[in-house]
Amino acid sequence: MTTRPMPLSDGFELRFESLFQSGRALAFPCDAQGDVSLDALSDRARQNYLFARAVVGRDYATPIVLRCR
């Protein structure tokens, strides 16, 4: 399952790739430095973001910043 957020005007996303399921990832709008505005996220997206951060190295890889298409 991939979370596809609405991109910010900066056009970047912070992407957490699953370590165990190819193609599975969580992605969140961010700025060029990878900073995510928690206030701009829905409650569910905020919960997913905090979960992904907590399980980096166990369930998800270290996040990467990608420019949105």
C-alpha positions in Angstrom: 0.0 0.0 0.0 1.4 3.4 -1.0 0.2 6.6 0.5 0.1 9.3 -2.2 -0.1 12.8 -0.6 -0.9 16.0 -2.4 2.5 17.5 -3.3 3.5 20.8 -1.8 4.4 23.7 -4.0 8.1 22.8 -3.5 7.3 19.5 -5.3 9.2 17.1 -3.0 8.2 14.0 -1.0 9.8 12.1 1.8 9.6 8.4 0.9 10.0 5.4 3.2 10.4 2.2 1.2 9.5 -1.1 2.8 12.4 -3.4 3.7 10.3 -6.5 3.1 7.7 -5.8 0.4 9.0 -4.5 -2.9 6.9 -1.6 -4.2 5.4 -0.8 -0.8 6.2 2.6 0.6 4.9 5.5 2.6 5.4 9.0 1.1 4.7 12.4 2.6 5.0 16.0 1.1 8.1 17.8 2.3 10.5 20.5 1.4 13.8 20.0 -0.4 15.5 19.2 3.0 13.0 16.5 3.8 11.1 18.5 6.5 7.5 17.4 6.7 4.9 19.8 8.1 2.9 17.7 10.6 0.2 20.4 10.7 -0.4 20.0 6.9 -1.0 16.2 7.2 -4.3 14.5 7.9 -4.6 12.6 11.2 -4.1 9.3 9.4 -1.1 10.5 7.4 0.4 12.0 10.6 0.1 8.6 12.3 1.6 6.8 9.3 4.5 9.3 9.2 5.3 8.9 12.9 5.0 5.1 12.6 7.4 5.0 9.6 9.9 7.2 11.5 9.7 4.9 14.5 10.4 1.7 12.5 13.2 2.9 10.2 15.7 0.0 10.0 13.1 -2.6 11.1 10.2 -2.2 8.6 11.2 0.7 6.4 14.5 1.9 4.9 16.0 5.3 5.8 13.8 7.8 4.0 14.8 9.6 0.8 13.7 12.9 -0.6 12.4 12.8 -4.1 11.3 15.5 -6.5 7.6 14.9 -7.5 6.9 14.6 -11.1 
